[in-house]
């Protein structure tokens, strides 16, 4: 359950990053460009956080 919570937190951070990135998108960006922005900034951190190995203690 801990991995799931961390992945959700990473996705929330990615959503904030994607929202900050919107003003930097070109004016003629199609809708799927915005979709790709959010897919990368939300999905990539969540997936990498979920599958990351535990730190060696």
PDB file of N, CA, C and O in Angstrom:
ATOM      1  N   UNK A   1       0.825  -1.199   0.000  1.00  0.00           N
ATOM      2  CA  UNK A   1       0.000   0.000   0.000  1.00  0.00           C
ATOM      3  C   UNK A   1       0.864   1.255   0.000  1.00  0.00           C
ATOM      4  O   UNK A   1       0.456   2.299  -0.510  1.00  0.00           O
ATOM      5  N   UNK A   2       2.059   1.147   0.575  1.00  0.00           N
ATOM      6  CA  UNK A   2       2.945   2.299   0.644  1.00  0.00           C
ATOM      7  C   UNK A   2       3.395   2.735  -0.750  1.00  0.00           C
ATOM      8  O   UNK A   2       3.483   3.930  -1.036  1.00  0.00           O
ATOM      9  N   UNK A   3       3.681   1.753  -1.620  1.00  0.00           N
ATOM     10  CA  UNK A   3       4.082   2.083  -2.985  1.00  0.00           C
ATOM     11  C   UNK A   3       2.955   2.795  -3.726  1.00  0.00           C
ATOM     12  O   UNK A   3       3.196   3.710  -4.515  1.00  0.00           O
ATOM     13  N   UNK A   4       1.727   2.367  -3.464  1.00  0.00           N
ATOM     14  CA  UNK A   4       0.576   2.969  -4.125  1.00  0.00           C
ATOM     15  C   UNK A   4       0.410   4.429  -3.691  1.00  0.00           C
ATOM     16  O   UNK A   4       0.134   5.298  -4.518  1.00  0.00           O
ATOM     17  N   UNK A   5       0.578   4.693  -2.403  1.00  0.00           N
ATOM     18  CA  UNK A   5       0.467   6.065  -1.896  1.00  0.00           C
ATOM     19  C   UNK A   5       1.535   6.959  -2.498  1.00  0.00           C
ATOM     20  O   UNK A   5       1.258   8.104  -2.857  1.00  0.00           O
ATOM     21  N   UNK A   6       2.745   6.451  -2.612  1.00  0.00           N
ATOM     22  CA  UNK A   6       3.830   7.237  -3.191  1.00  0.00           C
ATOM     23  C   UNK A   6       3.576   7.507  -4.670  1.00  0.00           C
ATOM     24  O   UNK A   6       3.885   8.591  -5.165  1.00  0.00           O
ATOM     25  N   UNK A   7       3.016   6.528  -5.378  1.00  0.00           N
ATOM     26  CA  UNK A   7       2.704   6.717  -6.794  1.00  0.00           C
ATOM     27  C   UNK A   7       1.612   7.765  -6.977  1.00  0.00           C
ATOM     28  O   UNK A   7       1.671   8.561  -7.915  1.00  0.00           O
ATOM     29  N   UNK A   8       0.615   7.775  -6.092  1.00  0.00           N
ATOM     30  CA  UNK A   8      -0.446   8.786  -6.156  1.00  0.00           C
ATOM     31  C   UNK A   8       0.130  10.175  -5.892  1.00  0.00           C
ATOM     32  O   UNK A   8      -0.238  11.143  -6.558  1.00  0.00           O
ATOM     33  N   UNK A   9       1.029  10.268  -4.923  1.00  0.00           N
ATOM     34  CA  UNK A   9       1.661  11.559  -4.625  1.00  0.00           C
ATOM     35  C   UNK A   9       2.506  12.036  -5.803  1.00  0.00           C
ATOM     36  O   UNK A   9       2.522  13.227  -6.112  1.00  0.00           O
ATOM     37  N   UNK A  10       3.205  11.120  -6.458  1.00  0.00           N
ATOM     38  CA  UNK A  10       3.997  11.488  -7.632  1.00  0.00           C
ATOM     39  C   UNK A  10       3.097  11.947  -8.773  1.00  0.00           C
ATOM     40  O   UNK A  10       3.440  12.881  -9.497  1.00  0.00           O
ATOM     41  N   UNK A  11       1.956  11.300  -8.935  1.00  0.00           N
ATOM     42  CA  UNK A  11       1.008  11.704  -9.981  1.00  0.00           C
ATOM     43  C   UNK A  11       0.435  13.092  -9.683  1.00  0.00           C
ATOM     44  O   UNK A  11       0.236  13.889 -10.600  1.00  0.00           O
ATOM     45  N   UNK A  12       0.172  13.382  -8.420  1.00  0.00           N
ATOM     46  CA  UNK A  12      -0.335  14.710  -8.052  1.00  0.00           C
ATOM     47  C   UNK A  12       0.716  15.777  -8.335  1.00  0.00           C
ATOM     48  O   UNK A  12       0.390  16.862  -8.817  1.00  0.00           O
ATOM     49  N   UNK A  13       1.959  15.475  -8.038  1.00  0.00           N
ATOM     50  CA  UNK A  13       3.037  16.413  -8.369  1.00  0.00           C
ATOM     51  C   UNK A  13       3.182  16.591  -9.866  1.00  0.00           C
ATOM     52  O   UNK A  13       3.454  17.694 -10.341  1.00  0.00           O
ATOM     53  N   UNK A  14       3.002  15.515 -10.609  1.00  0.00           N
ATOM     54  CA  UNK A  14       3.054  15.604 -12.066  1.00  0.00           C
ATOM     55  C   UNK A  14       1.917  16.433 -12.633  1.00  0.00           C
ATOM     56  O   UNK A  14       2.098  17.146 -13.621  1.00  0.00           O
ATOM     57  N   UNK A  15       0.741  16.346 -12.014  1.00  0.00           N
ATOM     58  CA  UNK A  15      -0.392  17.165 -12.468  1.00  0.00           C
ATOM     59  C   UNK A  15      -0.097  18.647 -12.258  1.00  0.00           C
ATOM     60  O   UNK A  15      -0.427  19.479 -13.104  1.00  0.00           O
ATOM     61  N   UNK A  16       0.518  18.967 -11.143  1.00  0.00           N
ATOM     62  CA  UNK A  16       0.889  20.364 -10.897  1.00  0.00           C
ATOM     63  C   UNK A  16       1.937  20.828 -11.905  1.00  0.00           C
ATOM     64  O   UNK A  16       1.872  21.953 -12.401  1.00  0.00           O
ATOM     65  N   UNK A  17       2.889  19.971 -12.204  1.00  0.00           N
ATOM     66  CA  UNK A  17       3.922  20.318 -13.187  1.00  0.00           C
ATOM     67  C   UNK A  17       3.322  20.496 -14.576  1.00  0.00           C
ATOM     68  O   UNK A  17       3.699  21.412 -15.307  1.00  0.00           O
ATOM     69  N   UNK A  18       2.394  19.625 -14.936  1.00  0.00           N
ATOM     70  CA  UNK A  18       1.739  19.754 -16.242  1.00  0.00           C
ATOM     71  C   UNK A  18       0.943  21.034 -16.352  1.00  0.00           C
ATOM     72  O   UNK A  18       0.917  21.662 -17.411  1.00  0.00           O
ATOM     73  N   UNK A  19       0.290  21.430 -15.269  1.00  0.00           N
ATOM     74  CA  UNK A  19      -0.483  22.673 -15.280  1.00  0.00           C
ATOM     75  C   UNK A  19       0.437  23.878 -15.426  1.00  0.00           C
ATOM     76  O   UNK A  19       0.096  24.845 -16.106  1.00  0.00           O
ATOM     77  N   UNK A  20       1.590  23.821 -14.795  1.00  0.00           N
ATOM     78  CA  UNK A  20       2.553  24.923 -14.925  1.00  0.00           C
ATOM     79  C   UNK A  20       3.108  24.979 -16.350  1.00  0.00           C
ATOM     80  O   UNK A  20       3.456  26.057 -16.832  1.00  0.00           O
ATOM     81  N   UNK A  21       3.192  23.852 -17.015  1.00  0.00           N
ATOM     82  CA  UNK A  21       3.751  23.812 -18.360  1.00  0.00           C
ATOM     83  C   UNK A  21       2.820  24.298 -19.451  1.00  0.00           C
ATOM     84  O   UNK A  21       3.275  24.569 -20.562  1.00  0.00           O
ATOM     85  N   UNK A  22       1.539  24.416 -19.174  1.00  0.00           N
ATOM     86  CA  UNK A  22       0.567  24.810 -20.209  1.00  0.00           C
ATOM     87  C   UNK A  22       0.882  26.172 -20.841  1.00  0.00           C
ATOM     88  O   UNK A  22       0.816  26.284 -22.065  1.00  0.00           O
ATOM     89  N   UNK A  23       1.218  27.201 -20.072  1.00  0.00           N
ATOM     90  CA  UNK A  23       1.502  28.493 -20.729  1.00  0.00           C
ATOM     91  C   UNK A  23       2.691  28.460 -21.685  1.00  0.00           C
ATOM     92  O   UNK A  23       2.820  29.352 -22.524  1.00  0.00           O
ATOM     93  N   UNK A  24       3.543  27.478 -21.585  1.00  0.00           N
ATOM     94  CA  UNK A  24       4.715  27.396 -22.441  1.00  0.00           C
ATOM     95  C   UNK A  24       4.464  26.592 -23.717  1.00  0.00           C
ATOM     96  O   UNK A  24       5.353  26.450 -24.556  1.00  0.00           O
ATOM     97  N   UNK A  25       3.250  26.069 -23.853  1.00  0.00           N
ATOM     98  CA  UNK A  25       2.908  25.346 -25.074  1.00  0.00           C
ATOM     99  C   UNK A  25       2.622  26.364 -26.179  1.00  0.00           C
ATOM    100  O   UNK A  25       2.051  27.420 -25.906  1.00  0.00           O
ATOM    101  N   UNK A  26       3.012  26.062 -27.426  1.00  0.00           N
ATOM    102  CA  UNK A  26       2.718  26.982 -28.532  1.00  0.00           C
ATOM    103  C   UNK A  26       1.210  27.171 -28.716  1.00  0.00           C
ATOM    104  O   UNK A  26       0.423  26.300 -28.346  1.00  0.00           O
ATOM    105  N   UNK A  27       0.817  28.299 -29.282  1.00  0.00           N
ATOM    106  CA  UNK A  27      -0.606  28.616 -29.449  1.00  0.00           C
ATOM    107  C   UNK A  27      -1.332  27.645 -30.369  1.00  0.00           C
ATOM    108  O   UNK A  27      -2.522  27.389 -30.184  1.00  0.00           O
ATOM    109  N   UNK A  28      -0.635  27.108 -31.348  1.00  0.00           N
ATOM    110  CA  UNK A  28      -1.299  26.225 -32.310  1.00  0.00           C
ATOM    111  C   UNK A  28      -1.173  24.747 -31.943  1.00  0.00           C
ATOM    112  O   UNK A  28      -1.267  23.883 -32.815  1.00  0.00           O
ATOM    113  N   UNK A  29      -0.965  24.454 -30.678  1.00  0.00           N
ATOM    114  CA  UNK A  29      -0.844  23.064 -30.222  1.00  0.00           C
ATOM    115  C   UNK A  29      -2.213  22.385 -30.289  1.00  0.00           C
ATOM    116  O   UNK A  29      -3.186  22.914 -29.751  1.00  0.00           O
ATOM    117  N   UNK A  30      -2.303  21.225 -30.940  1.00  0.00           N
ATOM    118  CA  UNK A  30      -3.582  20.516 -30.986  1.00  0.00           C
ATOM    119  C   UNK A  30      -3.930  19.918 -29.623  1.00  0.00           C
ATOM    120  O   UNK A  30      -3.091  19.874 -28.723  1.00  0.00           O
ATOM    121  N   UNK A  31      -5.152  19.466 -29.484  1.00  0.00           N
ATOM    122  CA  UNK A  31      -5.624  18.956 -28.196  1.00  0.00           C
ATOM    123  C   UNK A  31      -4.798  17.782 -27.709  1.00  0.00           C
ATOM    124  O   UNK A  31      -4.582  17.631 -26.507  1.00  0.00           O
ATOM    125  N   UNK A  32      -4.333  16.948 -28.631  1.00  0.00           N
ATOM    126  CA  UNK A  32      -3.570  15.781 -28.211  1.00  0.00           C
ATOM    127  C   UNK A  32      -2.166  16.158 -27.718  1.00  0.00           C
ATOM    128  O   UNK A  32      -1.506  15.358 -27.054  1.00  0.00           O
ATOM    129  N   UNK A  33      -1.716  17.359 -28.036  1.00  0.00           N
ATOM    130  CA  UNK A  33      -0.455  17.841 -27.474  1.00  0.00           C
ATOM    131  C   UNK A  33      -0.585  18.072 -25.976  1.00  0.00           C
ATOM    132  O   UNK A  33       0.314  17.739 -25.204  1.00  0.00           O
ATOM    133  N   UNK A  34      -1.718  18.647 -25.574  1.00  0.00           N
ATOM    134  CA  UNK A  34      -1.972  18.850 -24.151  1.00  0.00           C
ATOM    135  C   UNK A  34      -2.177  17.514 -23.439  1.00  0.00           C
ATOM    136  O   UNK A  34      -1.742  17.329 -22.303  1.00  0.00           O
ATOM    137  N   UNK A  35      -2.839  16.596 -24.120  1.00  0.00           N
ATOM    138  CA  UNK A  35      -3.036  15.261 -23.562  1.00  0.00           C
ATOM    139  C   UNK A  35      -1.698  14.561 -23.350  1.00  0.00           C
ATOM    140  O   UNK A  35      -1.488  13.912 -22.325  1.00  0.00           O
ATOM    141  N   UNK A  36      -0.797  14.692 -24.316  1.00  0.00           N
ATOM    142  CA  UNK A  36       0.529  14.098 -24.192  1.00  0.00           C
ATOM    143  C   UNK A  36       1.313  14.739 -23.058  1.00  0.00           C
ATOM    144  O   UNK A  36       2.029  14.053 -22.329  1.00  0.00           O
ATOM    145  N   UNK A  37       1.177  16.065 -22.906  1.00  0.00           N
ATOM    146  CA  UNK A  37       1.856  16.753 -21.807  1.00  0.00           C
ATOM    147  C   UNK A  37       1.429  16.180 -20.464  1.00  0.00           C
ATOM    148  O   UNK A  37       2.268  15.875 -19.616  1.00  0.00           O
ATOM    149  N   UNK A  38       0.123  16.036 -20.275  1.00  0.00           N
ATOM    150  CA  UNK A  38      -0.364  15.494 -19.008  1.00  0.00           C
ATOM    151  C   UNK A  38      -0.037  14.010 -18.855  1.00  0.00           C
ATOM    152  O   UNK A  38       0.263  13.557 -17.750  1.00  0.00           O
ATOM    153  N   UNK A  39      -0.091  13.257 -19.934  1.00  0.00           N
ATOM    154  CA  UNK A  39       0.237  11.831 -19.841  1.00  0.00           C
ATOM    155  C   UNK A  39       1.682  11.631 -19.402  1.00  0.00           C
ATOM    156  O   UNK A  39       1.975  10.738 -18.607  1.00  0.00           O
ATOM    157  N   UNK A  40       2.577  12.453 -19.914  1.00  0.00           N
ATOM    158  CA  UNK A  40       3.990  12.332 -19.553  1.00  0.00           C
ATOM    159  C   UNK A  40       4.239  12.840 -18.143  1.00  0.00           C
ATOM    160  O   UNK A  40       4.931  12.186 -17.362  1.00  0.00           O
ATOM    161  N   UNK A  41       3.681  14.006 -17.805  1.00  0.00           N
ATOM    162  CA  UNK A  41       3.998  14.593 -16.507  1.00  0.00           C
ATOM    163  C   UNK A  41       3.257  13.935 -15.349  1.00  0.00           C
ATOM    164  O   UNK A  41       3.681  14.065 -14.201  1.00  0.00           O
ATOM    165  N   UNK A  42       2.171  13.240 -15.621  1.00  0.00           N
ATOM    166  CA  UNK A  42       1.469  12.517 -14.552  1.00  0.00           C
ATOM    167  C   UNK A  42       1.886  11.047 -14.546  1.00  0.00           C
ATOM    168  O   UNK A  42       2.216  10.495 -13.496  1.00  0.00           O
ATOM    169  N   UNK A  43       1.870  10.424 -15.708  1.00  0.00           N
ATOM    170  CA  UNK A  43       2.109   8.990 -15.776  1.00  0.00           C
ATOM    171  C   UNK A  43       3.537   8.573 -15.507  1.00  0.00           C
ATOM    172  O   UNK A  43       3.768   7.596 -14.796  1.00  0.00           O
ATOM    173  N   UNK A  44       4.501   9.291 -16.059  1.00  0.00           N
ATOM    174  CA  UNK A  44       5.889   8.881 -15.908  1.00  0.00           C
ATOM    175  C   UNK A  44       6.357   8.893 -14.454  1.00  0.00           C
ATOM    176  O   UNK A  44       6.922   7.895 -14.007  1.00  0.00           O
ATOM    177  N   UNK A  45       6.150   9.978 -13.691  1.00  0.00           N
ATOM    178  CA  UNK A  45       6.572   9.920 -12.283  1.00  0.00           C
ATOM    179  C   UNK A  45       5.836   8.855 -11.474  1.00  0.00           C
ATOM    180  O   UNK A  45       6.429   8.212 -10.608  1.00  0.00           O
ATOM    181  N   UNK A  46       4.557   8.669 -11.752  1.00  0.00           N
ATOM    182  CA  UNK A  46       3.788   7.664 -11.005  1.00  0.00           C
ATOM    183  C   UNK A  46       4.305   6.256 -11.280  1.00  0.00           C
ATOM    184  O   UNK A  46       4.476   5.466 -10.351  1.00  0.00           O
ATOM    185  N   UNK A  47       4.552   5.941 -12.530  1.00  0.00           N
ATOM    186  CA  UNK A  47       5.031   4.601 -12.891  1.00  0.00           C
ATOM    187  C   UNK A  47       6.441   4.371 -12.347  1.00  0.00           C
ATOM    188  O   UNK A  47       6.732   3.312 -11.790  1.00  0.00           O
ATOM    189  N   UNK A  48       7.311   5.363 -12.510  1.00  0.00           N
ATOM    190  CA  UNK A  48       8.676   5.201 -12.013  1.00  0.00           C
ATOM    191  C   UNK A  48       8.716   5.083 -10.493  1.00  0.00           C
ATOM    192  O   UNK A  48       9.517   4.321  -9.952  1.00  0.00           O
ATOM    193  N   UNK A  49       7.864   5.825  -9.806  1.00  0.00           N
ATOM    194  CA  UNK A  49       7.820   5.732  -8.343  1.00  0.00           C
ATOM    195  C   UNK A  49       7.279   4.383  -7.906  1.00  0.00           C
ATOM    196  O   UNK A  49       7.776   3.801  -6.942  1.00  0.00           O
ATOM    197  N   UNK A  50       6.285   3.887  -8.589  1.00  0.00           N
ATOM    198  CA  UNK A  50       5.697   2.601  -8.215  1.00  0.00           C
ATOM    199  C   UNK A  50       6.689   1.451  -8.378  1.00  0.00           C
ATOM    200  O   UNK A  50       6.766   0.568  -7.524  1.00  0.00           O
ATOM    201  N   UNK A  51       7.438   1.463  -9.463  1.00  0.00           N
ATOM    202  CA  UNK A  51       8.333   0.353  -9.755  1.00  0.00           C
ATOM    203  C   UNK A  51       9.758   0.546  -9.212  1.00  0.00           C
ATOM    204  O   UNK A  51      10.596  -0.342  -9.364  1.00  0.00           O
ATOM    205  N   UNK A  52      10.034   1.663  -8.600  1.00  0.00           N
ATOM    206  CA  UNK A  52      11.385   1.903  -8.055  1.00  0.00           C
ATOM    207  C   UNK A  52      11.667   0.934  -6.911  1.00  0.00           C
ATOM    208  O   UNK A  52      10.789   0.657  -6.094  1.00  0.00           O
ATOM    209  N   UNK A  53      12.885   0.425  -6.856  1.00  0.00           N
ATOM    210  CA  UNK A  53      13.225  -0.482  -5.751  1.00  0.00           C
ATOM    211  C   UNK A  53      13.365   0.295  -4.449  1.00  0.00           C
ATOM    212  O   UNK A  53      13.614   1.500  -4.458  1.00  0.00           O
ATOM    213  N   UNK A  54      13.204  -0.397  -3.342  1.00  0.00           N
ATOM    214  CA  UNK A  54      13.374   0.237  -2.037  1.00  0.00           C
ATOM    215  C   UNK A  54      14.837   0.619  -1.843  1.00  0.00           C
ATOM    216  O   UNK A  54      15.734  -0.039  -2.369  1.00  0.00           O
ATOM    217  N   UNK A  55      15.067   1.671  -1.094  1.00  0.00           N
ATOM    218  CA  UNK A  55      16.424   2.074  -0.763  1.00  0.00           C
ATOM    219  C   UNK A  55      17.056   1.044   0.167  1.00  0.00           C
ATOM    220  O   UNK A  55      16.402   0.509   1.063  1.00  0.00           O
ATOM    221  N   UNK A  56      18.303   0.784  -0.054  1.00  0.00           N
ATOM    222  CA  UNK A  56      19.008  -0.165   0.830  1.00  0.00           C
ATOM    223  C   UNK A  56      19.240   0.506   2.167  1.00  0.00           C
ATOM    224  O   UNK A  56      19.797   1.602   2.233  1.00  0.00           O
ATOM    225  N   UNK A  57      18.817  -0.143   3.219  1.00  0.00           N
ATOM    226  CA  UNK A  57      18.898   0.453   4.543  1.00  0.00           C
ATOM    227  C   UNK A  57      20.101  -0.037   5.226  1.00  0.00           C
ATOM    228  O   UNK A  57      20.362   0.345   6.367  1.00  0.00           O
TER     229      UNK A  57
END
